[in-house]
Amino acid sequence: MGATAGPADVMCSIAMRIPASQNGRCPRVAIDGPDGAGKTYFADELAALLRTQQRPVVRVSLDDFHNTRAVRYRLGRDSPEGFWLDSYNYERFHADVLAPFSPGGSREYRVAAHDLTTDAVLNPAPRTAAPGTVLIVDGIFLHRNELAAIWDFSVFLDVPFIETARRMALRDGTDPDPDHPSMRRYVEAQRRYFRECRPHERARMLIDNAALGRPSIAAAD
């Protein structure tokens, strides 16, 4: 399938698989993948397509729900375990995003809980989504054990670390070698995630996104 489907076909295939709203229920969709996999761009493109189909969409990024630096680095700035355990404020993410969009939820959500630049904790005014709104979340670790069963549909963007490290170097100025000591915190944490949570298998659709802008479907249920 991946050999014949173009980027637009891939997006259409995903959009077709997102459940239709019933009785105002809000489908929750995860776009997962390692750092540098292209999750934000991919999620934005999917959201744009759904809007052309007259489906209301709310876009949220897990990157706006980081823990404060004191929590993120309490095991050390180079710790893979710290990156795996302490990067995100899942309590706020659940309360501000997942619960409001759950069946019977209020649909009153917040788009952010933390400013990564200033390290400020945020409490923006809540917004109210329309009934049947599709929630699209991008972020790493979205198929971890406590989150995997929540999604009505999920995608994992499969990109080798040698490529994601190259993209991160262009974006963030980090070392382009995934085996460089400065990259250990990120790469080893994500390898642990792959071992313990098998996101490649848990995702409803596996996308080969190694060639940026040319995604192909590697596996789908």
N, C-alpha and C positions, 0 to 999 in steps of 0.2 A: 504493500500500500504506500509506504514511504517513497518508493522509487517513482511513482506516477503522480502523486498528489502534490500540487504546488502550494505555496504559502496561503493563498486565499482558500484553497480547498481544505487545508488543515484547520483553519479558523472556522470555516463553515461546518466541518465535521464535529468540532468541539461544541459549537453553538447548538447544533441539532441534538446533542446528547444531554444538554443541561435541561433538567426537568421543567416542564411547564408548571406555572403556579396554579395551585388548587386551593380555593377558599382563602386567597390572599397570602398563602404560604410563600416565604422568601427562600429560594434556592441559595445555598451557600457553596461557593466554588473556590477551590484552592489552586494557586499556581506556585508550585514548589520547585526547588532546584538549588544547586550550590551557588555560592557567591559568584557573580559574574556570568551566570547562565543566561541572562536576558529576561528575567522574570517580569520586571516592571514594564518594559516595552511590550512584552507578550500579553500581559494582563490588560494593558491600555488598549492594545489592538483588538482584543476580544471584546472589551467593553464597548468600543466604538462600533463594532459589528452588531452587537446586540441592540444598541440604540437605534441603528438603522432599521432593525426589525421591530421597532416600537416597544422594546422591552426596557423598563426602567432599570437602571444599574447604579449601584454604589460601589466605588473603588476605595479600598483600604489597603495600606501597606503595613506589614508587621514591623518594618523598620521605624515606624512612628510609635512603637510600643516597647522601646528599649528600657531596660532598667537604668538607673543612674550609675555614674562611673564607680561610685563606692561599692555598689553591688556587683557590677559587671567585672570589676577587677579585684574582688576580694580574695581570689585564689591566685592572683598574680597576672600581670599584663600579658604573659606569654603562655598562660595555662590553657590547653585545649579543653580540659574539664570545665574550667570556668566559662569558656565560650559556649560549651554545650549546655551547662546547667543555668548560667546566670545572665545570659545576654538579654533575655526578654521578660517583660512583666506580663506573664500569662494570666495572672489574676485580673489585671485591668483589661487585657485584651478580651477575656471572656465576658467580663461585666459590661464593657463599653461597646463590644461589637458582636460577639457570638450569641450571647443571650438575647439581645434585642431582636436579632434576626432568626431566632429559633422558633419553631412552631408555637403559636400563641404568645410570642414575644411582643414587646411594646413597640418595636421598630424605632425607638428613640436611641440613637447611637452617637458616639463621639469618634472623630476621625484620628485622634492622637492623644497620647498620654505623656509624651516626653519629647523634648527638643534635643537632638543629639549634639548640636553645636554648642548650645549654652548649658546643657545638662539640667535644664529646668523641667520640673514636673508640670504637666499641663492638664487643665480641666476646662477645655473649651465648651461653649454652650452646646447642648445636644441638638442634633438635627433629627427630623422625622422622615423616614422613608415611606414611600407609597406602598400600599399592599401589593404583594407579588414582586417586589424589587429583587433583582439578582444581586447578591453580594459577591464581589470578586476580590479575593485577598491574595496578594503576592508576598512571598517571604520564604526564608529557609526554615527547615525543621517542621513544616506544616503537617507531616505525616508521623510525627512522634506519637507515642502511645496514647497520650491524653487528648490528642486532637484528631487522630486518623478517622474515627468513626463519625465525626461531626459533619463532614463534607457531603453534600449531595452529589457533587462531581469534583474530581480533582485531576490535575495534570502534573507530571514531573518532567522537567526539562533536563535531559541527559546531555551533559557536556563534560569531556575529560578535564581533569585538573590542570593539565598543561595548557589548555585553551582558556579556562576560567582565570588562571593566574595571569595569563597574558592580558586579558581584558581588564582585570583588576589593576594591573600595572598602568595601563593607559588611563583608567578612570581615577585611581586613588594614589598613584605613584608608588605602589608597593613593588616588591621584587617579583619579576616575571617567572622565577623558578619556583614551582610548587613545593620543592623539597628544600628550599632555603630556610634556615632556622627562623627567620622573621615571619614565615608563612605557616609555621607549625601549628600555632594556635587555631587557625582557621581550617586548614586542611585536615589535621588529625581529628578535630571535633566532627567534621563532616564525614570522615571515614567511619568514626564511631556510630554516627547516625545511620549510615548505610548498613552497618553490621547489625545494629540493634533493632532498627525499625523497618528496614527493607522498603524504602519509599518507592523504588523502581517497581516493586510488586504491588504495593498498596494503592498506588495511583490508578485511577480508572483509565488513564491514557498516558502512555510514555512517548515523549517527543524527543527525537534526536535534534538538538539545537546547536550542534557543533559548528555548523556553518551559519553564522549570524544572518538573520533575514531570510534563511531558506530552511525553515523547520520541516521535518518529515515525521510521519507517524511510525513509530517503532513497534508499538503494541497498543491494543485497545480491547476493552471488554465488549 
